[in-house]
């Protein structure tokens, strides 16, 4: 699942979720950030905001690690504590040496039942 960022600088790819699809309780997401054209992986800092917009709930910030060999971010636990619509806003700030060194973000939505 891939989405172009709101500023169209980067592509955000949700490579996997465990369990799949996302479910109640603890989940693990693997995310990769690529250039806007979907080409090479990007180095930088990824963060995520977990929200239930219909209820005004906010989720806990997961631990985010980066594997330089696979160029993949792992986010865990993505703790989804209630059934309903969840919105995940992934924000990426590239390394300063990147010619597109401006942040970008993308929103993914999932209904958890």
Buried (B, 14 or more C-beta within 10 A) or exposed (E): EEBBBBEEBBBBBBBEBEEEEBBEEBBBBBBBBBBBEEEEBBEBBBBBBBBBEEEEEEBEEBEBEBEEEEBBBBBBBBBBBEEBEBBBBBBBBBEEEBEEEEBBBBBBEBEBE
